[in-house]
């Protein structure tokens, strides 16, 4: 059935693009895709009618469904019944024929689980602007590719698909991404924290309210213009990178830096991406449970390093790393030991966090559990007043279960955490 649905939604989406002629901005990468897609959409909404997915719909089916405005997010709530899909198909067809709120810009996310995914999506839905966020030395999904370089080559297919009058927006701080400028004849704008970036962010600083962090502040410079930027509700360099990419896209599409900064000040970061949440006993949770790659894990731990308080790191497996798994987990365990007062390891591969960290930490400061269900209640017992608690792991480990157990207001989990739909909660 999936094959038929993909074919049908692709057909309707291509008709929709022909009929309404929206501009397409596409985002890919191995970390930061969703945050970047959403910050780009927020910035462009200052000038255009913008459509983007309300969920992480970056597949052969999710991308065309986003284009036509099908209620795909409902899939998370009701499951994939025949009745649901019939209604989604009818809605898509009606939108294609008559959409009074047709967007001027559609911001899409293109995912790559296996070779050929990006090239196929870019061929079907060719972007005007292509944004590549980060590849990293050991990217997620690398087990399905012959090497990290092969995966980077796959991501570059988005840039290769650009027309000559399109525009590539590339992360200057990631050499694999920066090298993609060779893959296109379209103009290239770079973003990042390094001195060579066309749109350059200063080192982000935590914005504090008393002793508690509330977000990240930084300056963005492009040409002779420098603009202060504040993004609330999320921590770390990742959200600053996403916002900088969004400002770069905004400049290309006629959104001034002041307008972009105002839009970002009102932006609500996506769930599970270094989100700041109140925890039990007056603790502070940094919820980074959406997914995990080695680069993102190192970035999250380094962010916690700069916070004051007893630090509890709750780290789940990083999946889909193939032959790189053991080494990547050991490297994270070694780094975690330099930050954590207490380290909680969750999952099978997490034993490599444990063994690496044990070289620097006393055994009574390390715990390991087979799964997030077993870990949740024990983590609750470990927390003391004023603790800083980082929770992070790959999607399949379901680390958000732990966050729900230790958050101050679990009744609000549906609106604050990832994977809180009936479909996911039943798993």
Secondary structure as a PSIPRED ss2 file (coil, helix, strand):
# PSIPRED VFORMAT (PSIPRED V4.0)

   1 X C   1.000  0.000  0.000
   2 X H   0.000  1.000  0.000
   3 X H   0.000  1.000  0.000
   4 X H   0.000  1.000  0.000
   5 X H   0.000  1.000  0.000
   6 X H   0.000  1.000  0.000
   7 X H   0.000  1.000  0.000
   8 X H   0.000  1.000  0.000
   9 X H   0.000  1.000  0.000
  10 X H   0.000  1.000  0.000
  11 X H   0.000  1.000  0.000
  12 X H   0.000  1.000  0.000
  13 X H   0.000  1.000  0.000
  14 X H   0.000  1.000  0.000
  15 X H   0.000  1.000  0.000
  16 X H   0.000  1.000  0.000
  17 X H   0.000  1.000  0.000
  18 X H   0.000  1.000  0.000
  19 X H   0.000  1.000  0.000
  20 X H   0.000  1.000  0.000
  21 X C   1.000  0.000  0.000
  22 X C   1.000  0.000  0.000
  23 X E   0.000  0.000  1.000
  24 X E   0.000  0.000  1.000
  25 X E   0.000  0.000  1.000
  26 X E   0.000  0.000  1.000
  27 X E   0.000  0.000  1.000
  28 X E   0.000  0.000  1.000
  29 X C   1.000  0.000  0.000
  30 X C   1.000  0.000  0.000
  31 X C   1.000  0.000  0.000
  32 X C   1.000  0.000  0.000
  33 X H   0.000  1.000  0.000
  34 X H   0.000  1.000  0.000
  35 X H   0.000  1.000  0.000
  36 X H   0.000  1.000  0.000
  37 X H   0.000  1.000  0.000
  38 X H   0.000  1.000  0.000
  39 X H   0.000  1.000  0.000
  40 X H   0.000  1.000  0.000
  41 X H   0.000  1.000  0.000
  42 X H   0.000  1.000  0.000
  43 X H   0.000  1.000  0.000
  44 X H   0.000  1.000  0.000
  45 X C   1.000  0.000  0.000
  46 X C   1.000  0.000  0.000
  47 X C   1.000  0.000  0.000
  48 X C   1.000  0.000  0.000
  49 X C   1.000  0.000  0.000
  50 X E   0.000  0.000  1.000
  51 X E   0.000  0.000  1.000
  52 X E   0.000  0.000  1.000
  53 X C   1.000  0.000  0.000
  54 X C   1.000  0.000  0.000
  55 X C   1.000  0.000  0.000
  56 X C   1.000  0.000  0.000
  57 X C   1.000  0.000  0.000
  58 X C   1.000  0.000  0.000
  59 X C   1.000  0.000  0.000
  60 X C   1.000  0.000  0.000
  61 X C   1.000  0.000  0.000
  62 X H   0.000  1.000  0.000
  63 X H   0.000  1.000  0.000
  64 X H   0.000  1.000  0.000
  65 X H   0.000  1.000  0.000
  66 X H   0.000  1.000  0.000
  67 X H   0.000  1.000  0.000
  68 X H   0.000  1.000  0.000
  69 X C   1.000  0.000  0.000
  70 X C   1.000  0.000  0.000
  71 X C   1.000  0.000  0.000
  72 X C   1.000  0.000  0.000
  73 X C   1.000  0.000  0.000
  74 X H   0.000  1.000  0.000
  75 X H   0.000  1.000  0.000
  76 X H   0.000  1.000  0.000
  77 X H   0.000  1.000  0.000
  78 X H   0.000  1.000  0.000
  79 X C   1.000  0.000  0.000
  80 X C   1.000  0.000  0.000
  81 X C   1.000  0.000  0.000
  82 X H   0.000  1.000  0.000
  83 X H   0.000  1.000  0.000
  84 X H   0.000  1.000  0.000
  85 X H   0.000  1.000  0.000
  86 X H   0.000  1.000  0.000
  87 X H   0.000  1.000  0.000
  88 X H   0.000  1.000  0.000
  89 X H   0.000  1.000  0.000
  90 X H   0.000  1.000  0.000
  91 X H   0.000  1.000  0.000
  92 X H   0.000  1.000  0.000
  93 X H   0.000  1.000  0.000
  94 X H   0.000  1.000  0.000
  95 X H   0.000  1.000  0.000
  96 X H   0.000  1.000  0.000
  97 X H   0.000  1.000  0.000
  98 X C   1.000  0.000  0.000
  99 X C   1.000  0.000  0.000
 100 X C   1.000  0.000  0.000
 101 X C   1.000  0.000  0.000
 102 X C   1.000  0.000  0.000
 103 X C   1.000  0.000  0.000
 104 X C   1.000  0.000  0.000
 105 X E   0.000  0.000  1.000
 106 X E   0.000  0.000  1.000
 107 X E   0.000  0.000  1.000
 108 X E   0.000  0.000  1.000
 109 X E   0.000  0.000  1.000
 110 X C   1.000  0.000  0.000
 111 X C   1.000  0.000  0.000
 112 X C   1.000  0.000  0.000
 113 X C   1.000  0.000  0.000
 114 X C   1.000  0.000  0.000
 115 X C   1.000  0.000  0.000
 116 X C   1.000  0.000  0.000
 117 X H   0.000  1.000  0.000
 118 X H   0.000  1.000  0.000
 119 X H   0.000  1.000  0.000
 120 X H   0.000  1.000  0.000
 121 X H   0.000  1.000  0.000
 122 X H   0.000  1.000  0.000
 123 X H   0.000  1.000  0.000
 124 X H   0.000  1.000  0.000
 125 X C   1.000  0.000  0.000
 126 X C   1.000  0.000  0.000
 127 X C   1.000  0.000  0.000
 128 X C   1.000  0.000  0.000
 129 X E   0.000  0.000  1.000
 130 X E   0.000  0.000  1.000
 131 X E   0.000  0.000  1.000
 132 X E   0.000  0.000  1.000
 133 X C   1.000  0.000  0.000
 134 X C   1.000  0.000  0.000
 135 X C   1.000  0.000  0.000
 136 X C   1.000  0.000  0.000
 137 X C   1.000  0.000  0.000
 138 X C   1.000  0.000  0.000
 139 X C   1.000  0.000  0.000
 140 X C   1.000  0.000  0.000
 141 X C   1.000  0.000  0.000
 142 X H   0.000  1.000  0.000
 143 X H   0.000  1.000  0.000
 144 X H   0.000  1.000  0.000
 145 X C   1.000  0.000  0.000
 146 X C   1.000  0.000  0.000
 147 X C   1.000  0.000  0.000
 148 X H   0.000  1.000  0.000
 149 X H   0.000  1.000  0.000
 150 X H   0.000  1.000  0.000
 151 X H   0.000  1.000  0.000
 152 X H   0.000  1.000  0.000
 153 X H   0.000  1.000  0.000
 154 X H   0.000  1.000  0.000
 155 X H   0.000  1.000  0.000
 156 X C   1.000  0.000  0.000
 157 X H   0.000  1.000  0.000
 158 X H   0.000  1.000  0.000
 159 X H   0.000  1.000  0.000
 160 X H   0.000  1.000  0.000
 161 X C   1.000  0.000  0.000
 162 X C   1.000  0.000  0.000
 163 X C   1.000  0.000  0.000
 164 X C   1.000  0.000  0.000
 165 X C   1.000  0.000  0.000
 166 X C   1.000  0.000  0.000
 167 X E   0.000  0.000  1.000
 168 X E   0.000  0.000  1.000
 169 X E   0.000  0.000  1.000
 170 X E   0.000  0.000  1.000
 171 X E   0.000  0.000  1.000
 172 X C   1.000  0.000  0.000
 173 X C   1.000  0.000  0.000
 174 X C   1.000  0.000  0.000
 175 X H   0.000  1.000  0.000
 176 X H   0.000  1.000  0.000
 177 X H   0.000  1.000  0.000
 178 X H   0.000  1.000  0.000
 179 X H   0.000  1.000  0.000
 180 X H   0.000  1.000  0.000
 181 X H   0.000  1.000  0.000
 182 X H   0.000  1.000  0.000
 183 X H   0.000  1.000  0.000
 184 X C   1.000  0.000  0.000
 185 X C   1.000  0.000  0.000
 186 X C   1.000  0.000  0.000
 187 X E   0.000  0.000  1.000
 188 X E   0.000  0.000  1.000
 189 X E   0.000  0.000  1.000
 190 X E   0.000  0.000  1.000
 191 X E   0.000  0.000  1.000
 192 X E   0.000  0.000  1.000
 193 X C   1.000  0.000  0.000
 194 X C   1.000  0.000  0.000
 195 X C   1.000  0.000  0.000
 196 X C   1.000  0.000  0.000
 197 X C   1.000  0.000  0.000
 198 X C   1.000  0.000  0.000
 199 X E   0.000  0.000  1.000
 200 X E   0.000  0.000  1.000
 201 X E   0.000  0.000  1.000
 202 X C   1.000  0.000  0.000
 203 X C   1.000  0.000  0.000
 204 X C   1.000  0.000  0.000
 205 X E   0.000  0.000  1.000
 206 X E   0.000  0.000  1.000
 207 X E   0.000  0.000  1.000
 208 X E   0.000  0.000  1.000
 209 X E   0.000  0.000  1.000
 210 X C   1.000  0.000  0.000
 211 X C   1.000  0.000  0.000
 212 X E   0.000  0.000  1.000
 213 X E   0.000  0.000  1.000
 214 X E   0.000  0.000  1.000
 215 X E   0.000  0.000  1.000
 216 X E   0.000  0.000  1.000
 217 X E   0.000  0.000  1.000
 218 X E   0.000  0.000  1.000
 219 X E   0.000  0.000  1.000
 220 X E   0.000  0.000  1.000
 221 X E   0.000  0.000  1.000
 222 X E   0.000  0.000  1.000
 223 X C   1.000  0.000  0.000
 224 X C   1.000  0.000  0.000
 225 X E   0.000  0.000  1.000
 226 X E   0.000  0.000  1.000
 227 X E   0.000  0.000  1.000
 228 X E   0.000  0.000  1.000
 229 X E   0.000  0.000  1.000
 230 X E   0.000  0.000  1.000
 231 X E   0.000  0.000  1.000
 232 X E   0.000  0.000  1.000
 233 X C   1.000  0.000  0.000
 234 X E   0.000  0.000  1.000
 235 X C   1.000  0.000  0.000
 236 X C   1.000  0.000  0.000
 237 X H   0.000  1.000  0.000
 238 X H   0.000  1.000  0.000
 239 X H   0.000  1.000  0.000
 240 X H   0.000  1.000  0.000
 241 X H   0.000  1.000  0.000
 242 X H   0.000  1.000  0.000
 243 X H   0.000  1.000  0.000
 244 X H   0.000  1.000  0.000
 245 X H   0.000  1.000  0.000
 246 X H   0.000  1.000  0.000
 247 X H   0.000  1.000  0.000
 248 X H   0.000  1.000  0.000
 249 X H   0.000  1.000  0.000
 250 X H   0.000  1.000  0.000
 251 X H   0.000  1.000  0.000
 252 X H   0.000  1.000  0.000
 253 X C   1.000  0.000  0.000
 254 X C   1.000  0.000  0.000
 255 X C   1.000  0.000  0.000
 256 X C   1.000  0.000  0.000
 257 X H   0.000  1.000  0.000
 258 X H   0.000  1.000  0.000
 259 X H   0.000  1.000  0.000
 260 X H   0.000  1.000  0.000
 261 X H   0.000  1.000  0.000
 262 X H   0.000  1.000  0.000
 263 X H   0.000  1.000  0.000
 264 X H   0.000  1.000  0.000
 265 X H   0.000  1.000  0.000
 266 X C   1.000  0.000  0.000
 267 X C   1.000  0.000  0.000
 268 X C   1.000  0.000  0.000
 269 X C   1.000  0.000  0.000
 270 X C   1.000  0.000  0.000
 271 X C   1.000  0.000  0.000
 272 X C   1.000  0.000  0.000
 273 X C   1.000  0.000  0.000
 274 X C   1.000  0.000  0.000
 275 X E   0.000  0.000  1.000
 276 X E   0.000  0.000  1.000
 277 X E   0.000  0.000  1.000
 278 X E   0.000  0.000  1.000
 279 X E   0.000  0.000  1.000
 280 X H   0.000  1.000  0.000
 281 X H   0.000  1.000  0.000
 282 X H   0.000  1.000  0.000
 283 X C   1.000  0.000  0.000
 284 X E   0.000  0.000  1.000
 285 X E   0.000  0.000  1.000
 286 X E   0.000  0.000  1.000
 287 X E   0.000  0.000  1.000
 288 X E   0.000  0.000  1.000
 289 X C   1.000  0.000  0.000
 290 X C   1.000  0.000  0.000
 291 X C   1.000  0.000  0.000
 292 X C   1.000  0.000  0.000
 293 X C   1.000  0.000  0.000
 294 X H   0.000  1.000  0.000
 295 X H   0.000  1.000  0.000
 296 X H   0.000  1.000  0.000
 297 X H   0.000  1.000  0.000
 298 X H   0.000  1.000  0.000
 299 X H   0.000  1.000  0.000
 300 X H   0.000  1.000  0.000
 301 X H   0.000  1.000  0.000
 302 X H   0.000  1.000  0.000
 303 X H   0.000  1.000  0.000
 304 X H   0.000  1.000  0.000
 305 X H   0.000  1.000  0.000
 306 X C   1.000  0.000  0.000
 307 X C   1.000  0.000  0.000
 308 X C   1.000  0.000  0.000
 309 X C   1.000  0.000  0.000
 310 X C   1.000  0.000  0.000
 311 X E   0.000  0.000  1.000
 312 X E   0.000  0.000  1.000
 313 X E   0.000  0.000  1.000
 314 X E   0.000  0.000  1.000
 315 X E   0.000  0.000  1.000
 316 X E   0.000  0.000  1.000
 317 X C   1.000  0.000  0.000
 318 X C   1.000  0.000  0.000
 319 X C   1.000  0.000  0.000
 320 X C   1.000  0.000  0.000
 321 X C   1.000  0.000  0.000
 322 X H   0.000  1.000  0.000
 323 X H   0.000  1.000  0.000
 324 X H   0.000  1.000  0.000
 325 X H   0.000  1.000  0.000
 326 X H   0.000  1.000  0.000
 327 X H   0.000  1.000  0.000
 328 X H   0.000  1.000  0.000
 329 X H   0.000  1.000  0.000
 330 X H   0.000  1.000  0.000
 331 X H   0.000  1.000  0.000
 332 X H   0.000  1.000  0.000
 333 X H   0.000  1.000  0.000
 334 X H   0.000  1.000  0.000
 335 X H   0.000  1.000  0.000
 336 X H   0.000  1.000  0.000
 337 X H   0.000  1.000  0.000
 338 X C   1.000  0.000  0.000
 339 X C   1.000  0.000  0.000
 340 X C   1.000  0.000  0.000
 341 X C   1.000  0.000  0.000
 342 X E   0.000  0.000  1.000
 343 X E   0.000  0.000  1.000
 344 X E   0.000  0.000  1.000
 345 X E   0.000  0.000  1.000
 346 X E   0.000  0.000  1.000
 347 X C   1.000  0.000  0.000
 348 X C   1.000  0.000  0.000
 349 X C   1.000  0.000  0.000
 350 X C   1.000  0.000  0.000
 351 X H   0.000  1.000  0.000
 352 X H   0.000  1.000  0.000
 353 X H   0.000  1.000  0.000
 354 X H   0.000  1.000  0.000
 355 X H   0.000  1.000  0.000
 356 X H   0.000  1.000  0.000
 357 X H   0.000  1.000  0.000
 358 X C   1.000  0.000  0.000
 359 X C   1.000  0.000  0.000
 360 X C   1.000  0.000  0.000
 361 X C   1.000  0.000  0.000
 362 X C   1.000  0.000  0.000
 363 X H   0.000  1.000  0.000
 364 X H   0.000  1.000  0.000
 365 X H   0.000  1.000  0.000
 366 X E   0.000  0.000  1.000
 367 X E   0.000  0.000  1.000
 368 X E   0.000  0.000  1.000
 369 X E   0.000  0.000  1.000
 370 X C   1.000  0.000  0.000
 371 X C   1.000  0.000  0.000
 372 X H   0.000  1.000  0.000
 373 X H   0.000  1.000  0.000
 374 X H   0.000  1.000  0.000
 375 X H   0.000  1.000  0.000
 376 X H   0.000  1.000  0.000
 377 X H   0.000  1.000  0.000
 378 X H   0.000  1.000  0.000
 379 X H   0.000  1.000  0.000
 380 X H   0.000  1.000  0.000
 381 X H   0.000  1.000  0.000
 382 X H   0.000  1.000  0.000
 383 X C   1.000  0.000  0.000
 384 X C   1.000  0.000  0.000
 385 X C   1.000  0.000  0.000
 386 X C   1.000  0.000  0.000
 387 X C   1.000  0.000  0.000
 388 X E   0.000  0.000  1.000
 389 X E   0.000  0.000  1.000
 390 X E   0.000  0.000  1.000
 391 X E   0.000  0.000  1.000
 392 X E   0.000  0.000  1.000
 393 X C   1.000  0.000  0.000
 394 X C   1.000  0.000  0.000
 395 X H   0.000  1.000  0.000
 396 X H   0.000  1.000  0.000
 397 X H   0.000  1.000  0.000
 398 X C   1.000  0.000  0.000
 399 X C   1.000  0.000  0.000
 400 X H   0.000  1.000  0.000
 401 X H   0.000  1.000  0.000
 402 X H   0.000  1.000  0.000
 403 X H   0.000  1.000  0.000
 404 X H   0.000  1.000  0.000
 405 X H   0.000  1.000  0.000
 406 X H   0.000  1.000  0.000
 407 X E   0.000  0.000  1.000
 408 X C   1.000  0.000  0.000
 409 X C   1.000  0.000  0.000
 410 X H   0.000  1.000  0.000
 411 X H   0.000  1.000  0.000
 412 X H   0.000  1.000  0.000
 413 X H   0.000  1.000  0.000
 414 X H   0.000  1.000  0.000
 415 X H   0.000  1.000  0.000
 416 X H   0.000  1.000  0.000
 417 X C   1.000  0.000  0.000
 418 X C   1.000  0.000  0.000
 419 X C   1.000  0.000  0.000
 420 X C   1.000  0.000  0.000
 421 X C   1.000  0.000  0.000
 422 X H   0.000  1.000  0.000
 423 X H   0.000  1.000  0.000
 424 X H   0.000  1.000  0.000
 425 X H   0.000  1.000  0.000
 426 X C   1.000  0.000  0.000
 427 X C   1.000  0.000  0.000
